[in-house]
Amino acid sequence: MTKMKEGIEKRFTDVTAAVEKIRARGGKIVFVRFPNSGGLKELEDKLTPRQQSWDPLLQMTHAPGIYYSDFPELSGFNCPEWSHLTAGDSVEFSRRLVPHLREALKMPTTQ
């Protein structure tokens, strides 16, 4: 477990540096946690719980994040092989995600 924690911390440091480079060039960052399900979700929830992975990432980078299970319209999708949506669901998920991205990026909404 110590090696895993060290790996995660190293990854956070690397990601934070990359975010800073992107911002220095005028880029904007929004992290999105896409749906997963089944055994993969169970394993990830156990090994890398949100409060030890997602939350620190957003804190370190000072970037907004959209976590699918925080929004009823983004949750409820089933991933047939646990980590990817079906082709049809990916289109619907993306359609539902766009308003959240616009809000996170402080973009005007379209009518």
N, C-alpha and C positions, 0 to 999 in steps of 0.2 A: 504494500500500500504506500510506503514511503516513496518508492520509485515513481509510482503513478502520480502522487502529489507533486513531486519535484518536476515531473514532465508537464503537468498542468500549469504550474507556476511559470515554467520556462515558456510555455506556449502563450500565456497571458502577457509576459514581457515582450515577446516577439510581436504579438498582435497589437499591443499598445504602441510599439515603435512604428509598425506599419500604418496604423491609424493616424499617428502624428504626421507621417510623411504625406499621406493622402490629403489631410487637412491643410498642410503647408502649401499644397498645390491647388487649393480651393475646393477640394472634394468634400463630400458629405458622406457620413456613415450611418447606417441603420442596421443593426443586427436582427436577423429574423430566425426564430426557432421554428422549423417546419415540423409538421406532424410525424410521429412515429407511433408504433403500436406493438402489441403482442410481446413476445419474449425480449425483443430489443428494448422496448420501453421499460420493461421491468428491470432489465440488466442496467440500463443507463440510470434509471432512477435510484438504483441501489449503489452503483459504483461512482457515479458523478451526479449527486443530487443537485437540484437547481441552486440551492443556497450556497453550494460549494463550487459551482461552475458558471452558470449564467449570471447570477447576481454579481459576483466579483468581476466578471468580464465587463459588465456595463459600468461598474464603479470605477474600474481602472482606466477605461477608455473614455469615460464621460460621454458615451454614445447612447442614443435611444435604442430601445429594443422592443421587438414585437414577439411575444411568446404565444404560440398558437392557442394554448389552453386557457389563456386569459380572456379570450374572446369567444363567445358562444358560436358566432358565425364562422370562426376559423377552426373550431374543434369539432369533433364528431366524425371526422374523415377516418376511414379505415385504410391502412397500408397493407395490401395483400401479402407482401413479403417483408412487412414490418418497418421498412424505412423509405419507401417511395409510394406516392399516390398513383392511382391509375391515370391514364392519359386524360380521361374526361374529368376526373376529380382535380387533376393538376390545373386544368383550365379554370374550373370553378373556384378553387382555392385562390388562384392568382387574381381573379376578378374581385374576390372578397378582400384580398390583402391590399389592393391598391389604395383604398381610402385610408387605411391605417398608415401606409407608407407616406402618403401625401401629408397626413397630419404630423407624423414624426419628423418629416423634412420641412414642415411649416410652409407647405405649398398651398396655393389657393385651390379650393375645390372647384370642380367643373359641374356645370348644370346639365 
